[in-house]
Amino acid sequence: MNLILKYYQGIRSFFRRKSFSNIFGSSGGSALSSGAKYKSYACINSRAENIAKAKIYLYEAKTKNEIPEHPFLSLIVKPNKQNQTFKEILHKISTSLDLYGNAYVYILRGVRKTPIGLYFLPSNMVTPVLNTQRTEILRYEYVINGNKSIYKPADIIHFTIPDPDNNLLGKATVSAFNFSLDIDYYQNLYQRNYYLNDAALGLIIESEKELDDPDVERLKSEIQNQYEGSGNVGRTLILQGGLKAKPYHNSPKDVEIIPARKMVREEIMTVFRVPKTILGLTDDVNRANARESLKTFNDYVIKPFASICLESKFNLFLKNNYPEDITLSMEYEFEIDRDLQLKAFDIYRKYDIVSKEEIREIEGFSKSKLNKSK
């Protein structure tokens, strides 16, 4: 009777031993391995970097006049004693929302409960505690290094990506994935182990007689000790007792790793709505569609996300903590090609499409003396 031992040099045992925990804790979201988490981080980071570009303005709610000076504007100049900038806090909020669906900023208060500091709390360390009816958040528990801090809801700005199934907690962007990211992560590990094992997945050992379990384990142990690892590459395999060895010819190509990884990449970009240009991918991208995709990303991804998930909560914070009737606006300017813009202005003037005064207005210059006299 032949006994075939498919000897994978640690690959199978690695996957059996590997344990992936839920990185989302109790804040909401779905299970996702840490490897998959960082696989999607390029898109998450790109979104966060663009969210952090926001220019913050305050306006009077009724008149819409800009407010150039206000305690909140002073606060975000130096939001805390950890030397974090407000842009960094915005980046962390955006990242946490994509990963966890929730983000938390602690409001440090001074005299008369005036806000004097804003501290970002890592979302995986925060647990919102609900009432028995699950209709209200009673408190937030923040645990770090075994130390627990309890915060009142009034002292936390709780940002969420709205979840249609939950009025209190958010839904992570990564929850849109099923197992695609994990599959890609396992494929990376598969390739890694393939090359660590001298680009050979293993052997098939054939025996003319049946081997019992102790004999199988002894054979595996001998092969591992004498032939496994880069230091034993090229050693001659010697078998006795009628054993025969032949290579196991599977390869990364056989499991279609490259097409699968491209498919996962496309899915990641689709879920996060990040264009190829942002990630530095140039296939099927030219100057014209690259610029249009960047503008679309700014207008239809970054701006709505900031308005719904961040701006609305900051406005609620202002309403609850300052007496004035004011509103906050996070404004984003699309960074255009300046040379291309100036050439466009020349063409517009050549064919009298726009006037000099209209260009002056676009560029932010004051009206000319000739125009003022009119």
KEKOL-51275 format. One record per residue (C-alpha): residue number from 1; x, z, y. Coordinates in pm, whole numbers, always signed. Example, Ala and Ser with C-alpha at 12.3 -4.5 7.8 and 13.67 -1.06 7.14 Angstrom:
REM residues 2
+-----+--------+--------+--------+
! seq !      X !      Z !      Y !
+-----+--------+--------+--------+
!   1 !  +1230 !   +780 !   -450 !
!   2 !  +1367 !   +714 !   -106 !
+-----+--------+--------+--------+
This chain:
REM residues 374
+-----+--------+--------+--------+
! seq !      X !      Z !      Y !
+-----+--------+--------+--------+
!   1 !     +0 !     +0 !     +0 !
!   2 !   +142 !    -96 !   +341 !
!   3 !   +156 !   +159 !   +620 !
!   4 !   +181 !    +12 !   +969 !
!   5 !   +313 !   +240 !  +1239 !
!   6 !   +255 !   +103 !  +1588 !
!   7 !   +531 !   +284 !  +1761 !
!   8 !   +475 !   +276 !  +2139 !
!   9 !   +774 !   +489 !  +2248 !
!  10 !   +576 !   +744 !  +2442 !
!  11 !   +316 !   +525 !  +2613 !
!  12 !    +15 !   +640 !  +2415 !
!  13 !   +124 !  +1002 !  +2409 !
!  14 !   +174 !   +990 !  +2785 !
!  15 !   -186 !   +883 !  +2843 !
!  16 !   -315 !  +1143 !  +2597 !
!  17 !   -125 !  +1418 !  +2774 !
!  18 !   -200 !  +1307 !  +3129 !
!  19 !   -480 !  +1506 !  +3288 !
!  20 !   -637 !  +1398 !  +3616 !
!  21 !   -832 !  +1645 !  +3822 !
!  22 !  -1105 !  +1588 !  +4074 !
!  23 !   -934 !  +1572 !  +4412 !
!  24 !  -1257 !  +1616 !  +4601 !
!  25 !  -1321 !  +1982 !  +4526 !
!  26 !  -1662 !  +2103 !  +4634 !
!  27 !  -1679 !  +1904 !  +4954 !
!  28 !  -1850 !  +1606 !  +4798 !
!  29 !  -1736 !  +1272 !  +4662 !
!  30 !  -1654 !  +1159 !  +4312 !
!  31 !  -1367 !  +1203 !  +4069 !
!  32 !  -1061 !   +994 !  +4146 !
!  33 !   -709 !  +1033 !  +4013 !
!  34 !   -430 !  +1116 !  +4254 !
!  35 !   -260 !   +789 !  +4163 !
!  36 !   -573 !   +593 !  +4248 !
!  37 !   -606 !   +791 !  +4568 !
!  38 !   -273 !   +662 !  +4693 !
!  39 !   -339 !   +312 !  +4562 !
!  40 !   -617 !   +281 !  +4819 !
!  41 !   -422 !   +464 !  +5089 !
!  42 !   -300 !   +144 !  +5256 !
!  43 !   -659 !    +60 !  +5350 !
!  44 !   -745 !   +419 !  +5436 !
!  45 !   -439 !   +453 !  +5658 !
!  46 !   -508 !   +121 !  +5831 !
!  47 !   -859 !   +234 !  +5919 !
!  48 !   -731 !   +572 !  +6041 !
!  49 !   -458 !   +416 !  +6255 !
!  50 !   -715 !   +199 !  +6430 !
!  51 !   -962 !   +486 !  +6471 !
!  52 !   -683 !   +688 !  +6637 !
!  53 !   -639 !   +416 !  +6902 !
!  54 !   -958 !   +532 !  +7074 !
!  55 !   -953 !   +590 !  +7448 !
!  56 !  -1164 !   +895 !  +7528 !
!  57 !  -1392 !   +889 !  +7832 !
!  58 !  -1649 !  +1137 !  +7960 !
!  59 !  -1954 !  +1027 !  +8156 !
!  60 !  -2240 !  +1201 !  +8333 !
!  61 !  -2537 !  +1159 !  +8102 !
!  62 !  -2784 !  +1058 !  +8374 !
!  63 !  -2577 !   +861 !  +8623 !
!  64 !  -2325 !   +719 !  +8371 !
!  65 !  -2049 !   +792 !  +8621 !
!  66 !  -1711 !   +861 !  +8468 !
!  67 !  -1583 !  +1219 !  +8479 !
!  68 !  -1205 !  +1202 !  +8537 !
!  69 !  -1143 !  +1578 !  +8504 !
!  70 !  -1301 !  +1821 !  +8260 !
!  71 !  -1191 !  +2117 !  +8041 !
!  72 !  -1245 !  +1905 !  +7728 !
!  73 !  -1013 !  +1633 !  +7860 !
!  74 !   -753 !  +1902 !  +7927 !
!  75 !   -808 !  +2042 !  +7578 !
!  76 !   -737 !  +1716 !  +7397 !
!  77 !   -409 !  +1673 !  +7588 !
!  78 !   -276 !  +1961 !  +7376 !
!  79 !   -543 !  +2053 !  +7121 !
!  80 !   -352 !  +2325 !  +6934 !
!  81 !    -29 !  +2518 !  +6888 !
!  82 !    +68 !  +2314 !  +6582 !
!  83 !   +189 !  +2037 !  +6815 !
!  84 !    -71 !  +1799 !  +6678 !
!  85 !   -189 !  +1530 !  +6916 !
!  86 !   -554 !  +1441 !  +6944 !
!  87 !   -473 !  +1098 !  +6801 !
!  88 !   -325 !  +1268 !  +6496 !
!  89 !   -641 !  +1475 !  +6455 !
!  90 !   -851 !  +1158 !  +6477 !
!  91 !   -630 !  +1001 !  +6210 !
!  92 !   -676 !  +1301 !  +5980 !
!  93 !  -1052 !  +1304 !  +6033 !
!  94 !  -1082 !   +935 !  +5945 !
!  95 !   -862 !   +973 !  +5637 !
!  96 !  -1058 !  +1274 !  +5512 !
!  97 !  -1390 !  +1098 !  +5562 !
!  98 !  -1278 !   +803 !  +5350 !
!  99 !  -1139 !  +1028 !  +5077 !
! 100 !  -1387 !  +1314 !  +5077 !
! 101 !  -1686 !  +1210 !  +5290 !
! 102 !  -1634 !  +1526 !  +5500 !
! 103 !  -1385 !  +1641 !  +5762 !
! 104 !  -1359 !  +1977 !  +5937 !
! 105 !  -1217 !  +2083 !  +6273 !
! 106 !  -1202 !  +2453 !  +6361 !
! 107 !  -1287 !  +2549 !  +6720 !
! 108 !  -1061 !  +2827 !  +6848 !
! 109 !  -1235 !  +3016 !  +7127 !
! 110 !  -1105 !  +3215 !  +7421 !
! 111 !  -1270 !  +3412 !  +7698 !
! 112 !  -1648 !  +3370 !  +7706 !
! 113 !  -1622 !  +3173 !  +7384 !
! 114 !  -1476 !  +2875 !  +7567 !
! 115 !  -1301 !  +2629 !  +7333 !
! 116 !   -924 !  +2659 !  +7376 !
! 117 !   -806 !  +2489 !  +7057 !
! 118 !   -903 !  +2233 !  +6794 !
! 119 !   -751 !  +2273 !  +6446 !
! 120 !   -798 !  +2024 !  +6166 !
! 121 !   -869 !  +2190 !  +5829 !
! 122 !   -772 !  +1995 !  +5514 !
! 123 !  -1100 !  +1898 !  +5351 !
! 124 !   -996 !  +1980 !  +4995 !
! 125 !   -942 !  +2341 !  +5102 !
! 126 !  -1283 !  +2385 !  +5268 !
! 127 !  -1604 !  +2479 !  +5088 !
! 128 !  -1937 !  +2471 !  +5276 !
! 129 !  -2155 !  +2754 !  +5142 !
! 130 !  -2526 !  +2664 !  +5139 !
! 131 !  -2834 !  +2884 !  +5133 !
! 132 !  -3036 !  +2914 !  +4813 !
! 133 !  -3272 !  +2634 !  +4919 !
! 134 !  -2968 !  +2412 !  +4996 !
! 135 !  -3117 !  +2329 !  +5334 !
! 136 !  -2861 !  +2498 !  +5559 !
! 137 !  -2488 !  +2570 !  +5570 !
! 138 !  -2438 !  +2946 !  +5601 !
! 139 !  -2059 !  +2947 !  +5639 !
! 140 !  -1740 !  +2758 !  +5567 !
! 141 !  -1476 !  +2906 !  +5339 !
! 142 !  -1118 !  +2789 !  +5392 !
! 143 !   -867 !  +2885 !  +5122 !
! 144 !   -492 !  +2824 !  +5157 !
! 145 !   -218 !  +2989 !  +4952 !
! 146 !   -475 !  +3225 !  +4805 !
! 147 !   -589 !  +3349 !  +5146 !
! 148 !   -954 !  +3295 !  +5238 !
! 149 !  -1086 !  +3253 !  +5591 !
! 150 !  -1457 !  +3242 !  +5668 !
! 151 !  -1590 !  +3045 !  +5964 !
! 152 !  -1934 !  +3035 !  +6121 !
! 153 !  -2103 !  +2692 !  +6140 !
! 154 !  -2087 !  +2714 !  +6520 !
! 155 !  -1706 !  +2727 !  +6500 !
! 156 !  -1667 !  +2415 !  +6287 !
! 157 !  -1712 !  +2052 !  +6386 !
! 158 !  -1830 !  +1906 !  +6057 !
! 159 !  -1782 !  +1529 !  +6043 !
! 160 !  -1952 !  +1332 !  +5765 !
! 161 !  -2009 !   +982 !  +5641 !
! 162 !  -2391 !   +996 !  +5612 !
! 163 !  -2513 !  +1029 !  +5255 !
! 164 !  -2874 !   +917 !  +5193 !
! 165 !  -2899 !  +1172 !  +4912 !
! 166 !  -2765 !  +1470 !  +5106 !
! 167 !  -2852 !  +1595 !  +5453 !
! 168 !  -2563 !  +1843 !  +5476 !
! 169 !  -2262 !  +1684 !  +5311 !
! 170 !  -2111 !  +1338 !  +5339 !
! 171 !  -2035 !  +1062 !  +5092 !
! 172 !  -1675 !   +941 !  +5056 !
! 173 !  -1594 !   +573 !  +5101 !
! 174 !  -1395 !   +584 !  +4776 !
! 175 !  -1709 !   +692 !  +4590 !
! 176 !  -1808 !   +324 !  +4598 !
! 177 !  -1549 !   +261 !  +4327 !
! 178 !  -1622 !   +318 !  +3961 !
! 179 !  -1304 !   +304 !  +3751 !
! 180 !  -1131 !    +13 !  +3921 !
! 181 !   -866 !   +224 !  +4093 !
! 182 !   -797 !   +425 !  +3779 !
! 183 !   -762 !   +106 !  +3575 !
! 184 !   -509 !    -25 !  +3823 !
! 185 !   -324 !   +307 !  +3812 !
! 186 !   -305 !   +299 !  +3432 !
! 187 !   -180 !    -59 !  +3445 !
! 188 !   +101 !    +51 !  +3678 !
! 189 !   +196 !   +326 !  +3435 !
! 190 !   +182 !    +77 !  +3148 !
! 191 !   +427 !   -154 !  +3325 !
! 192 !   +651 !   +135 !  +3424 !
! 193 !   +682 !   +257 !  +3067 !
! 194 !   +729 !    -98 !  +2942 !
! 195 !  +1045 !   -138 !  +3151 !
! 196 !  +1167 !   +217 !  +3097 !
! 197 !  +1161 !   +138 !  +2725 !
! 198 !  +1397 !   -158 !  +2765 !
! 199 !  +1103 !   -396 !  +2816 !
! 200 !  +1004 !   -355 !  +2451 !
! 201 !   +681 !   -188 !  +2355 !
! 202 !   +799 !    -87 !  +2009 !
! 203 !   +813 !   -168 !  +1645 !
! 204 !   +589 !   -216 !  +1348 !
! 205 !   +725 !    -23 !  +1051 !
! 206 !   +604 !   -144 !   +709 !
! 207 !   +631 !    +58 !   +390 !
! 208 !   +575 !    -64 !    +35 !
! 209 !   +443 !   +276 !    -66 !
! 210 !   +206 !   +518 !   +100 !
! 211 !   +370 !   +776 !   +323 !
! 212 !   +226 !  +1120 !   +376 !
! 213 !   +199 !  +1280 !   +721 !
! 214 !   +532 !  +1472 !   +705 !
! 215 !   +717 !  +1149 !   +618 !
! 216 !   +548 !   +964 !   +905 !
! 217 !   +638 !  +1237 !  +1155 !
! 218 !   +996 !  +1254 !  +1025 !
! 219 !  +1035 !   +877 !  +1061 !
! 220 !   +895 !   +878 !  +1413 !
! 221 !  +1122 !  +1168 !  +1511 !
! 222 !  +1433 !   +994 !  +1375 !
! 223 !  +1357 !   +673 !  +1562 !
! 224 !  +1288 !   +860 !  +1884 !
! 225 !  +1610 !  +1065 !  +1862 !
! 226 !  +1842 !   +781 !  +1765 !
! 227 !  +1701 !   +470 !  +1931 !
! 228 !  +1481 !   +569 !  +2226 !
! 229 !  +1607 !   +569 !  +2585 !
! 230 !  +1840 !   +357 !  +2794 !
! 231 !  +2149 !   +521 !  +2642 !
! 232 !  +2060 !   +389 !  +2298 !
! 233 !  +1983 !    +31 !  +2395 !
! 234 !  +2126 !   -218 !  +2145 !
! 235 !  +2181 !    +25 !  +1857 !
! 236 !  +2126 !   -117 !  +1511 !
! 237 !  +1816 !     +9 !  +1335 !
! 238 !  +1887 !   +113 !   +976 !
! 239 !  +1595 !   +174 !   +742 !
! 240 !  +1594 !   +293 !   +381 !
! 241 !  +1346 !   +332 !    +97 !
! 242 !  +1193 !    -14 !   +124 !
! 243 !  +1097 !    +24 !   +492 !
! 244 !  +1089 !   -291 !   +701 !
! 245 !  +1077 !   -324 !  +1078 !
! 246 !   +962 !   -605 !  +1300 !
! 247 !   +900 !   -616 !  +1675 !
! 248 !   +560 !   -554 !  +1823 !
! 249 !   +511 !   -856 !  +2049 !
! 250 !   +257 !   -732 !  +2300 !
! 251 !   +357 !   -767 !  +2667 !
! 252 !   +212 !   -700 !  +3011 !
! 253 !   +102 !  -1064 !  +3022 !
! 254 !   -115 !  -1009 !  +2714 !
! 255 !   -331 !   -754 !  +2894 !
! 256 !   -366 !   -974 !  +3207 !
! 257 !   -223 !   -713 !  +3443 !
! 258 !   -150 !   -942 !  +3739 !
! 259 !   -500 !  -1102 !  +3761 !
! 260 !   -658 !   -759 !  +3714 !
! 261 !   -447 !   -605 !  +3989 !
! 262 !   -540 !   -886 !  +4228 !
! 263 !   -906 !   -830 !  +4146 !
! 264 !   -869 !   -458 !  +4217 !
! 265 !   -689 !   -533 !  +4543 !
! 266 !   -974 !   -757 !  +4654 !
! 267 !  -1228 !   -490 !  +4561 !
! 268 !  -1038 !   -223 !  +4756 !
! 269 !  -1028 !   -440 !  +5068 !
! 270 !  -1397 !   -524 !  +5030 !
! 271 !  -1505 !   -159 !  +5000 !
! 272 !  -1296 !    -52 !  +5299 !
! 273 !  -1371 !   -376 !  +5486 !
! 274 !  -1005 !   -418 !  +5578 !
! 275 !   -884 !   -780 !  +5630 !
! 276 !   -571 !   -912 !  +5461 !
! 277 !   -394 !   -945 !  +5796 !
! 278 !   -406 !   -571 !  +5852 !
! 279 !   -230 !   -512 !  +5519 !
! 280 !    +34 !   -777 !  +5580 !
! 281 !   -104 !  -1019 !  +5320 !
! 282 !    -54 !  -1374 !  +5440 !
! 283 !   -203 !  -1583 !  +5159 !
! 284 !   -497 !  -1793 !  +5286 !
! 285 !   -439 !  -1656 !  +5638 !
! 286 !   -356 !  -1861 !  +5947 !
! 287 !   -327 !  -1774 !  +6315 !
! 288 !   -686 !  -1864 !  +6399 !
! 289 !   -867 !  -1681 !  +6119 !
! 290 !   -622 !  -1389 !  +6141 !
! 291 !   -715 !  -1325 !  +6504 !
! 292 !  -1086 !  -1361 !  +6430 !
! 293 !  -1066 !  -1126 !  +6131 !
! 294 !   -886 !   -865 !  +6343 !
! 295 !  -1154 !   -887 !  +6612 !
! 296 !  -1430 !   -863 !  +6350 !
! 297 !  -1256 !   -560 !  +6197 !
! 298 !  -1241 !   -395 !  +6541 !
! 299 !  -1600 !   -479 !  +6642 !
! 300 !  -1786 !   -439 !  +6313 !
! 301 !  -1585 !   -176 !  +6125 !
! 302 !  -1385 !    +49 !  +6356 !
! 303 !  -1634 !    +77 !  +6643 !
! 304 !  -1946 !   +150 !  +6430 !
! 305 !  -1754 !   +396 !  +6210 !
! 306 !  -1623 !   +581 !  +6517 !
! 307 !  -1964 !   +582 !  +6685 !
! 308 !  -2161 !   +713 !  +6386 !
! 309 !  -1913 !   +946 !  +6221 !
! 310 !  -1697 !  +1082 !  +6505 !
! 311 !  -1840 !  +1017 !  +6850 !
! 312 !  -2184 !  +1159 !  +6766 !
! 313 !  -2033 !  +1488 !  +6641 !
! 314 !  -1805 !  +1521 !  +6944 !
! 315 !  -2110 !  +1475 !  +7168 !
! 316 !  -2290 !  +1750 !  +6978 !
! 317 !  -1981 !  +1969 !  +7028 !
! 318 !  -1989 !  +1901 !  +7404 !
! 319 !  -2360 !  +1981 !  +7424 !
! 320 !  -2315 !  +2312 !  +7241 !
! 321 !  -2006 !  +2429 !  +7428 !
! 322 !  -2022 !  +2307 !  +7788 !
! 323 !  -2297 !  +2353 !  +8049 !
! 324 !  -2275 !  +2004 !  +8200 !
! 325 !  -2493 !  +1721 !  +8075 !
! 326 !  -2212 !  +1491 !  +7969 !
! 327 !  -2148 !  +1233 !  +7701 !
! 328 !  -1828 !  +1125 !  +7529 !
! 329 !  -1737 !   +765 !  +7457 !
! 330 !  -1467 !   +645 !  +7218 !
! 331 !  -1373 !   +302 !  +7345 !
! 332 !  -1161 !    +43 !  +7169 !
! 333 !   -995 !   -257 !  +7324 !
! 334 !   -914 !   -549 !  +7099 !
! 335 !   -545 !   -631 !  +7135 !
! 336 !   -532 !  -1000 !  +7205 !
! 337 !   -247 !  -1251 !  +7220 !
! 338 !   -144 !  -1237 !  +7586 !
! 339 !    +30 !  -1577 !  +7589 !
! 340 !   -274 !  -1739 !  +7434 !
! 341 !   -500 !  -1571 !  +7691 !
! 342 !   -294 !  -1696 !  +7987 !
! 343 !   -293 !  -2049 !  +7848 !
! 344 !   -671 !  -2025 !  +7816 !
! 345 !   -697 !  -1920 !  +8182 !
! 346 !   -493 !  -2229 !  +8284 !
! 347 !   -727 !  -2456 !  +8089 !
! 348 !  -1036 !  -2282 !  +8234 !
! 349 !   -907 !  -2337 !  +8589 !
! 350 !   -796 !  -2696 !  +8521 !
! 351 !  -1146 !  -2794 !  +8418 !
! 352 !  -1315 !  -2557 !  +8663 !
! 353 !  -1480 !  -2354 !  +8386 !
! 354 !  -1427 !  -2025 !  +8571 !
! 355 !  -1336 !  -1939 !  +8930 !
! 356 !  -1025 !  -1757 !  +9051 !
! 357 !  -1243 !  -1462 !  +9144 !
! 358 !  -1383 !  -1441 !  +8790 !
! 359 !  -1031 !  -1435 !  +8648 !
! 360 !   -931 !  -1170 !  +8901 !
! 361 !  -1227 !   -961 !  +8786 !
! 362 !  -1136 !  -1007 !  +8418 !
! 363 !   -780 !   -896 !  +8494 !
! 364 !   -896 !   -594 !  +8689 !
! 365 !   -772 !   -704 !  +9032 !
! 366 !   -965 !   -625 !  +9348 !
! 367 !  -1157 !   -899 !  +9521 !
! 368 !   -956 !  -1129 !  +9745 !
! 369 !   -985 !  -1098 ! +10124 !
! 370 !  -1159 !  -1436 ! +10137 !
! 371 !  -1426 !  -1318 !  +9896 !
! 372 !  -1468 !   -987 ! +10080 !
! 373 !  -1537 !  -1167 ! +10409 !
! 374 !  -1832 !  -1336 ! +10246 !
+-----+--------+--------+--------+
